[in-house]
Amino acid sequence: MLIRHLHRQLLELDAAGLRRRPRTVASPCAPQVTQASGQALLAFCSNDYLGLAHHPTLVAASSEGAQRWGVGSGASHLVSGHTQAHAELEDDLARWFAPHIPGARALVLGSGYAANLALMTALADGQTTIFSDKLNHASLIDGSLLAPAAKRLRYPHGALDVLERQLRACDTPIKLIVTDAVFSMDGDVADVPALLALAEAHDAWLVLDDAHGLGVLGAHGHGTLEHFGLCSERLIVMGTLGKAAGVAGAFVAAHPTIIAWLVQRARSYIYTTAMPAVQAHTLRASLALIESPEGDVRRAHLRNLLAQWRAGVQPVLAQRPDWSLPDSYTAIQPLVVGGNETALRLSAALEAQGLWVPAIRPPTVPVGTARLRITFSAAHSMADVAQLLHALADVAQHLEPA
Ligand SMILES: *Cc1c(COP(=O)(O)O)cnc(C)c1O
């Protein structure tokens, strides 16, 4: 019965064009991808925004770290898995955020998904209201669902007037405003200064998920808070280390009491094996690279590629007025085409020209806003972007109406 039940639903997904499958890649994370089938593609889909995932400095740090620490941590942090490498990584991150959160401490977790569960489950109790932007990442949504005692309110994407009314009407003593700093499917940046002002005016806390801002935004790549030059005790930041930082893992940076509480209560921190020390060691090298002059060069190159893309895609948009390019100055540059079928056919047509640009469909994005989620990396060249623009113009011209 279970198998028949699932099989029927899989067939329905097939029929709706919504069945998803992982592809097997036979090369490191880089713009030039070789698939297991042997086919080569130029990829615009990773979140490796600075091109660090196969950077020789980090590969060397990883080998050296493995020699020093071995490959496994052996236990959770509170048992015996917490090494000097983890502690030093947490110190590095605390230093990054000290200008933005006075006295900040940091806690490293296995993934951004786990970090968001940690935050929401440990902080949101029966005295709490969670205010969430409707386009928040799935991990924040899941985290708030795992805090059943808390009150949960959502506001339409970026609708701070609605949020303000909700805050004014709220009668719980603890208020958590929760938002992506850079929205993962649109690339737009939340109005963090206005959100923080609302938090301060209403005695609320601002939980920022900076998965896509870290490394990319800010003069030293420290992320969205550095970009806006903000500082407040009321900020709680989650950042992932598998995107621009090029490795894997995540952290929370916040007031020391918040970090101390997460250590006591966050189940996704407590009941899981600590990330390998070699990974923490490698991440320290990644953070150093991000804030180094080489990091600056990589961010500047990325900005140039984004300018080339946004200017170069205008003729395609003129030709297809039903498509749109949301306002984004980040590495995430979606081309919204509307229907699932159109997005899939476009992605397939680009693939036939040797390009890997994923189609993103509901439920990941709202119905009717299927899109190509195009992401750029400092590892791309201007010639790569030119190739994408050329193929897109060609494909847009020849795509039959859906
Ligand atoms: C990727 C992502 C996460 C999850 O991070 P992982 O380290 O991949 O688990 C959380 N929030 C946002 C906005 C993300 O894009």
The ligand as an SDF file (V2000), in Angstrom:
LIG
                    3D

 15 15  0  0  0  0  0  0  0  0999 V2000
   21.2480   27.1970    1.7830 C   0  0  0  0  0  0  0  0  0  0  0  0
   20.4400   27.9450    2.7640 C   0  0  0  0  0  0  0  0  0  0  0  0
   20.2730   27.4800    4.0590 C   0  0  0  0  0  0  0  0  0  0  0  0
   20.7560   26.1270    4.4870 C   0  0  0  0  0  0  0  0  0  0  0  0
   22.1280   26.0950    4.5870 O   0  0  0  0  0  0  0  0  0  0  0  0
   22.8980   24.6920    4.4430 P   0  0  0  0  0  0  0  0  0  0  0  0
   24.2200   24.9400    5.0430 O   0  0  0  0  0  0  0  0  0  0  0  0
   22.9380   24.4150    2.9770 O   0  0  0  0  0  0  0  0  0  0  0  0
   22.0910   23.6740    5.1820 O   0  0  0  0  0  0  0  0  0  0  0  0
   19.5940   28.2670    4.9620 C   0  0  0  0  0  0  0  0  0  0  0  0
   19.0850   29.4430    4.5880 N   0  0  0  0  0  0  0  0  0  0  0  0
   19.2060   29.9170    3.3330 C   0  0  0  0  0  0  0  0  0  0  0  0
   18.6040   31.2540    2.9760 C   0  0  0  0  0  0  0  0  0  0  0  0
   19.8730   29.1810    2.3850 C   0  0  0  0  0  0  0  0  0  0  0  0
   19.9680   29.6190    1.1360 O   0  0  0  0  0  0  0  0  0  0  0  0
  1  2  1  0
  2  3  1  0
  2 14  2  0
  3  4  1  0
  3 10  2  0
  4  5  1  0
  5  6  1  0
  6  7  2  0
  6  8  1  0
  6  9  1  0
 10 11  1  0
 11 12  2  0
 12 13  1  0
 12 14  1  0
 14 15  1  0
M  END
$$$$
